[in-house]
Amino acid sequence: MSWADVTNNPLFGFTLTVLTMFLFSTLLHRAKTPLLNPFLFSAAAIIIFLLVTKTPYAHYEKGASILAFFMGPTIVALAVPLYKQIDKLKANALPVLAGIAVGVLVSLVSGIGLSLLFGLSREMAVSMAPKGATSAISMNLAQTFGGDPALTVAFVNLTGITGYMLGTKVFSLLRVKSPVAKGIALGTTAHAMGTKLAFDLGEEEGAMSSLAIGLAGVFTSLLMPLAMGLFGL
């Protein structure tokens, strides 16, 4: 059996992803700092491995797509901790909704505005605009409005990694103490990676971040056409 036959099996990409993530999660667990992000190290290691072994990305993607399938059920499962915090959500409904809406609007405007400021193409601006939503939503929005879904995924991942690495530092710098505020901020700006950090901080932070992920996707879908119209796109 040739190496191409091995890598063309869907179990190859699946196993490589799981083992790499497990390895770096274990190695970096004791570091206790978001700056050492297992996701970032795992992605870099997989890219290097594919390049060194000259493995086609299409072969790897067959197995990796199996993991991507479980993203939907995983997001839905986040409703469980949110339900446990429903009383706190009701007590803070207005500021929560306002915070998510403002966060999404800032993400859209900054993505488009900075792209145009630096002379990037319309395709690049549209691809960057929905970076605050999850991959599934942002890819569909980018494709609908003429962007490149592949670029959008890159921007989404970069946003999530940045939020995960710098979130606690920003909270400390700005003296943010409220668990609700931390959760909403992380979920709105850094989606899945931000929610992972939020759950590391506490159940209340994680629940609020879970809510923010879903609502940020809804607000992004609603506000993106308005933001594009604002910039004449």
Helices and strands as residue ranges (DSSP letters): H 3-7, H 10-28, G 29-31, H 38-52, H 57-69, H 71-77, H 79-84, H 86-91, H 93-117, H 122-128, H 135-144, H 149-174, H 179-201, H 203-230
